[in-house]
Amino acid sequence: LLDISRMDSGALKVAMAQFDIRELLRKIEIEFRPQAEEKSIRLDIVTTSRVVQSDRMLLARVLQNLVSNAIKYTRPGGRVLVGCRARGNRVRIDVIDTGIGIDLHQHQLIFTEFSRLEQGARIAPGLGLGLSIVKRIVSALDHAIEVESRVGRGSRFSVFVPRVLGPAAPEPEAPAPVPVDASLAGLNVLVVDNETAILSAMETLLGGWGCTVKTATSLRQIAQEGMIEGWVPDLVLMDYHLD
């Protein structure tokens, strides 16, 4: 949610650079091979020495979300393939799976936040935010994304990234980060969530930042206990899907 808020407010900073896609694909393989093996899924990463122009961190985030989804919605014994193809002045990065597939009429719906297809929700837990974040990042990078899928056969998600001919240019040294005063010390914070584990975690986190925290599992509890009588919260963190 913080990522989506940052993107929608225009606060997402894009740092375009030229880099070899091979290194990024190797990191994806290292990160996701244990997860694939745990589900008895064959993960194939086809490396390439193509040089692309993109934001290295944000493009990695896109591929992480796509590969994570591919593994999540592929049944044991299936396969996930990640590879690249040159397409004119662009490189097409493919994430292909033999998973449950997506109906053609639902291709746009899957990129909407909190949207989960019924069959996918039965197979794996989730919030329905991964592809929404992918869509926003791809848009911020001015890249394109394409979906091809058949129900029961699998899906192909493709990201089109500008191609660079020749070796990657050296990256300029990043300036030292400027400290930002973002102290929350002294704020009154009310946290409302029906998951007690989340309440406990938020109370620990915010308390460590010097906040005075009150928690509740429902609006009814707040009223019954007179929780905000004589105590005014500066900030309310409310579960988006509160019962």
C-alpha positions as CSV (number, residue, x, y, z in Angstrom):
1,L,0.0,0.0,0.0
2,L,2.9,2.3,0.8
3,D,4.4,1.5,-2.7
4,I,1.1,2.3,-4.4
5,S,0.6,5.5,-2.5
6,R,4.1,6.6,-3.4
7,M,3.6,5.9,-7.1
8,D,0.1,7.5,-7.2
9,S,1.4,10.7,-5.5
10,G,4.3,11.0,-8.0
11,A,6.9,10.5,-5.3
12,L,8.4,7.5,-7.0
13,K,11.9,8.4,-8.2
14,V,13.1,6.7,-11.4
15,A,16.9,6.4,-12.0
16,M,17.4,5.2,-15.6
17,A,20.7,3.5,-16.4
18,Q,22.2,1.1,-18.9
19,F,23.0,-2.4,-17.6
20,D,23.4,-6.0,-18.7
21,I,20.1,-7.9,-18.1
22,R,22.1,-11.1,-17.3
23,E,23.0,-10.0,-13.7
24,L,19.3,-9.2,-13.0
25,L,18.2,-12.6,-14.3
26,R,20.8,-14.4,-12.1
27,K,19.5,-12.6,-9.0
28,I,16.0,-13.7,-9.9
29,E,17.1,-17.3,-10.2
30,I,18.9,-17.2,-6.8
31,E,15.9,-15.7,-5.1
32,F,13.2,-17.9,-6.5
33,R,14.8,-21.3,-7.1
34,P,14.2,-22.5,-3.5
35,Q,10.6,-21.4,-3.7
36,A,10.1,-23.3,-7.0
37,E,11.8,-26.4,-5.7
38,E,9.7,-26.4,-2.6
39,K,6.6,-26.7,-4.9
40,S,8.3,-29.2,-7.3
41,I,8.2,-26.6,-10.1
42,R,10.9,-26.5,-12.7
43,L,12.3,-22.9,-12.9
44,D,14.3,-22.2,-16.1
45,I,16.2,-18.9,-16.5
46,V,17.6,-18.3,-20.0
47,T,20.4,-15.8,-19.5
48,T,21.4,-13.3,-22.2
49,S,24.0,-10.5,-22.5
50,R,21.5,-7.9,-23.8
51,V,22.1,-4.4,-22.5
52,V,18.9,-2.5,-21.6
53,Q,18.0,1.0,-20.5
54,S,15.8,1.0,-17.4
55,D,15.8,1.5,-13.6
56,R,17.6,-1.5,-12.3
57,M,15.8,-1.7,-8.9
58,L,12.3,-1.0,-10.3
59,L,12.7,-3.5,-13.2
60,A,13.8,-6.1,-10.7
61,R,10.7,-5.4,-8.6
62,V,8.5,-6.0,-11.7
63,L,10.2,-9.3,-12.5
64,Q,10.1,-10.4,-8.8
65,N,6.4,-9.9,-8.7
66,L,5.8,-11.6,-12.0
67,V,8.0,-14.7,-11.2
68,S,6.4,-14.9,-7.7
69,N,2.9,-15.0,-9.2
70,A,4.0,-17.5,-11.8
71,I,5.2,-19.9,-9.1
72,K,2.3,-19.2,-6.8
73,Y,-0.3,-20.1,-9.5
74,T,1.5,-23.0,-11.1
75,R,0.6,-26.4,-9.6
76,P,3.4,-28.9,-8.5
77,G,5.1,-30.5,-11.5
78,G,4.6,-27.4,-13.6
79,R,7.2,-25.1,-15.2
80,V,8.2,-21.4,-15.1
81,L,10.4,-20.0,-17.8
82,V,12.1,-16.6,-17.7
83,G,14.0,-15.3,-20.8
84,C,14.5,-12.5,-23.2
85,R,14.0,-11.9,-26.9
86,A,15.3,-9.0,-29.1
87,R,12.4,-7.2,-30.7
88,G,13.7,-4.3,-32.9
89,N,15.0,-1.6,-30.6
90,R,13.5,-3.3,-27.5
91,V,14.1,-6.4,-25.4
92,R,11.1,-8.4,-24.5
93,I,11.5,-10.1,-21.1
94,D,9.1,-13.0,-20.8
95,V,7.8,-14.8,-17.6
96,I,6.0,-17.9,-18.9
97,D,4.2,-20.5,-16.7
98,T,2.1,-23.6,-17.1
99,G,-0.3,-22.4,-14.4
100,I,-4.0,-22.0,-14.1
101,G,-4.3,-19.3,-16.8
102,I,-6.5,-16.2,-17.0
103,D,-9.7,-15.8,-19.0
104,L,-9.3,-13.2,-21.9
105,H,-12.0,-11.0,-20.5
106,Q,-10.2,-10.7,-17.1
107,H,-6.8,-9.6,-18.4
108,Q,-7.4,-5.9,-17.5
109,L,-9.1,-6.8,-14.2
110,I,-5.9,-8.5,-12.8
111,F,-4.0,-5.2,-12.8
112,T,-6.6,-3.5,-10.5
113,E,-5.6,-3.3,-6.8
114,F,-7.3,-5.8,-4.4
115,S,-8.6,-7.7,-7.4
116,R,-8.2,-11.5,-7.1
117,L,-9.7,-14.1,-9.5
118,E,-11.8,-16.8,-7.8
119,Q,-9.7,-19.7,-9.0
120,G,-6.4,-18.0,-8.0
121,A,-7.8,-17.2,-4.5
122,R,-8.6,-20.9,-4.0
123,I,-5.0,-21.9,-4.9
124,A,-2.9,-19.3,-3.0
125,P,-3.3,-16.5,-0.4
126,G,-2.7,-12.9,-1.4
127,L,-3.9,-9.4,-1.3
128,G,-4.3,-8.7,-5.1
129,L,-1.6,-5.9,-5.1
130,G,1.3,-7.5,-7.0
131,L,0.2,-6.9,-10.5
132,S,-1.2,-3.5,-9.6
133,I,2.3,-2.5,-8.5
134,V,3.7,-4.0,-11.7
135,K,1.4,-1.9,-13.8
136,R,2.3,1.3,-12.0
137,I,6.0,0.6,-12.2
138,V,5.9,-0.2,-15.9
139,S,4.0,3.0,-16.5
140,A,6.5,5.0,-14.5
141,L,9.3,3.5,-16.5
142,D,7.5,4.2,-19.8
143,H,7.8,0.5,-20.7
144,A,5.0,-1.7,-22.0
145,I,3.6,-4.9,-20.7
146,E,1.7,-7.6,-22.6
147,V,-0.3,-10.6,-21.3
148,E,-1.1,-13.8,-23.2
149,S,-3.0,-16.5,-21.4
150,R,-5.2,-19.6,-21.8
151,V,-7.3,-21.0,-19.0
152,G,-5.8,-24.2,-17.8
153,R,-2.8,-23.9,-20.0
154,G,-0.7,-21.1,-18.5
155,S,0.3,-17.5,-19.0
156,R,3.0,-15.3,-20.6
157,F,3.7,-11.8,-19.1
158,S,6.1,-9.8,-21.2
159,V,7.8,-6.5,-20.4
160,F,9.3,-4.5,-23.2
161,V,12.5,-2.6,-22.3
162,P,14.6,-0.2,-24.5
163,R,17.6,-2.0,-25.9
164,V,21.1,-0.6,-26.0
165,L,23.5,-1.6,-28.7
166,G,27.1,-2.1,-27.4
167,P,28.4,-2.3,-23.8
168,A,26.6,-0.5,-21.0
169,A,27.7,3.0,-20.2
170,P,29.3,3.5,-16.7
171,E,26.8,4.6,-14.1
172,P,27.5,8.0,-12.5
173,E,28.1,8.1,-8.8
174,A,25.0,8.6,-6.8
175,P,24.9,11.7,-4.6
176,A,24.9,11.1,-0.8
177,P,21.3,10.9,0.5
178,V,20.1,13.9,2.3
179,P,18.7,13.1,5.8
180,V,15.0,13.9,6.2
181,D,13.4,14.7,9.5
182,A,10.5,12.3,9.5
183,S,10.1,11.8,13.2
184,L,6.7,10.6,14.5
185,A,7.6,11.0,18.1
186,G,4.8,12.3,20.3
187,L,1.9,11.5,17.9
188,N,-1.2,9.8,19.0
189,V,-2.0,6.9,16.7
190,L,-5.1,4.8,16.5
191,V,-4.7,1.4,14.7
192,V,-7.9,-0.6,13.7
193,D,-7.5,-4.0,12.3
194,N,-9.3,-7.4,12.8
195,E,-5.9,-9.2,12.8
196,T,-4.4,-9.2,16.3
197,A,-1.0,-10.1,15.0
198,I,-1.0,-6.9,12.8
199,L,-2.1,-4.8,15.8
200,S,0.7,-6.2,17.9
201,A,3.3,-5.5,15.2
202,M,2.1,-2.0,14.5
203,E,2.0,-1.2,18.2
204,T,5.6,-2.4,18.6
205,L,6.8,-0.5,15.5
206,L,5.0,2.8,16.3
207,G,5.8,2.6,20.0
208,G,9.5,2.3,19.0
209,W,9.2,5.5,17.0
210,G,7.9,7.3,20.1
211,C,4.2,7.3,19.3
212,T,1.3,6.8,21.8
213,V,-0.6,3.9,20.3
214,K,-4.1,2.6,20.9
215,T,-5.4,-0.5,19.1
216,A,-8.8,-1.9,18.4
217,T,-10.2,-4.8,16.4
218,S,-13.4,-3.0,15.4
219,L,-15.2,0.3,15.4
220,R,-17.6,-1.2,18.0
221,Q,-14.8,-1.8,20.4
222,I,-13.7,1.8,20.1
223,A,-17.2,3.0,21.1
224,Q,-17.8,0.4,23.8
225,E,-14.5,1.2,25.6
226,G,-14.7,4.9,25.1
227,M,-11.3,4.7,23.6
228,I,-11.1,8.2,22.1
229,E,-12.9,10.1,24.8
230,G,-10.5,12.8,25.9
231,W,-7.9,11.4,23.5
232,V,-7.6,12.6,20.0
233,P,-5.6,10.6,17.5
234,D,-3.3,12.6,15.1
235,L,-3.3,9.6,12.8
236,V,-5.7,6.6,12.2
237,L,-4.4,3.5,10.4
238,M,-7.6,1.6,9.3
239,D,-7.8,-1.8,7.7
240,Y,-9.0,-1.3,4.1
241,H,-11.1,-4.5,4.3
242,L,-12.3,-4.3,7.9
243,D,-15.1,-6.7,8.6
